[in-house]
Structure formats: structure tokens, C-alpha cells
Amino acid sequence: MTSAELLADAFGRIGEAVHGVVDGLSPDQLAFRVGGTSNSISWLVWHLTRIQDDHLADVAGTEQAWVSSEWGERFGLPFAVTDTGYGHTSDQVAAVHSDGAMLAGYHDDVLGRTLRFLRGVTDADLDRVVDERWNPPVTLGVRLVSVVNDGLQHAGQAVYVRGILERG
């Protein structure tokens, strides 16, 4: 197995979690917030997908699916086109209200782009510096692992919220 294949497997697992967590839930269930203030499944899935879309488009030198496939228009959220959810307030989290098909569709589009990019990545590419704003500078390998980490954490949080919904 190559490093790119390993990364593709990790990103695929995020996709599996996304489908599993949104499947069969209504928009209101997806918008449910534990304690009335936590992140909803809708927001968590939207955010993890926005981060993956933003970061992978940046390292691949492509346009984000959010823009090129007009997901931003379809979602109709009251945010700037560059907004990924980082630092959102409680009111902004509440504004992310969607159905499962839309969330899964956007994620599938981003995952497909991610997998196409990874098919061309070699082990040597993983050492390429992609962000010099950090010390040490961030390599492609570190950025990809960071996105996998973020995606799996948020997917796990969404699964937890679904578990509360199903038991509640």
C-alpha cells in the first residue's frame, strides 16, 4: 500500500461516517443541538466537509467544490463564500440547517475530488511545503493528516450526537 492509498482509505472512512450519521434523519434531527447550544450534526458534517474542500483545493491548486459546483448557492447559508465554520458562534451553528442528501452530496463531491488528487500524489510529494505561515512550515503530508484528523474528530462528534438522539 502506498502512502496515497493509505490517505485515500482514511478519507474514505470519513465519507462512510458521514453517510452513516446523516442516513434516515430529518432536517430537524440533523439540526438538533445537545443542551440547545452544542454543534449539530448538520453543522459538524458541513464544517468537516468545508475544511476538507478548502484545504484540499488549496494544496491541489483547484477551485473549491463549494464554489465550482455551486454548493454554496444550494445550501443558501448566510456566510461568506470563504467561510468554513472555524470560530462560529452559537447563532452561526444554528444557521446550518440542511437535509441529509444535501450534506452527503456535498461530501461525496469533495471526497471524489480528494481521491482524484491523491491518485497523483507520490511519497516524495508529501514533503512539499504547502504553508509557510507556520513554524515549522507545513508539508503536504502534515496538511493531509491534519484534515483527516479534523474530519474524523467531527464525524465522531456527529455520531455521538446521533446516539443521543436515538436514545432520547
Buried (B, 14 or more C-beta within 10 A) or exposed (E): EEBBEEBBEBBEBBBEBBBBBBEEBEEEBBBBBBEEEBBBBBBBBBBBBBBBBBBBBEBBEBEBBBBBBEBBEEBEBEBEEEBBBEEBEEEBBBBBBBBBEBBBBBBBBBBEBBBEBBEEBEEEBBEEEBBEEEEEEBBBBBBBBEBBEBBBEBBEBBBBBBEEBEEE
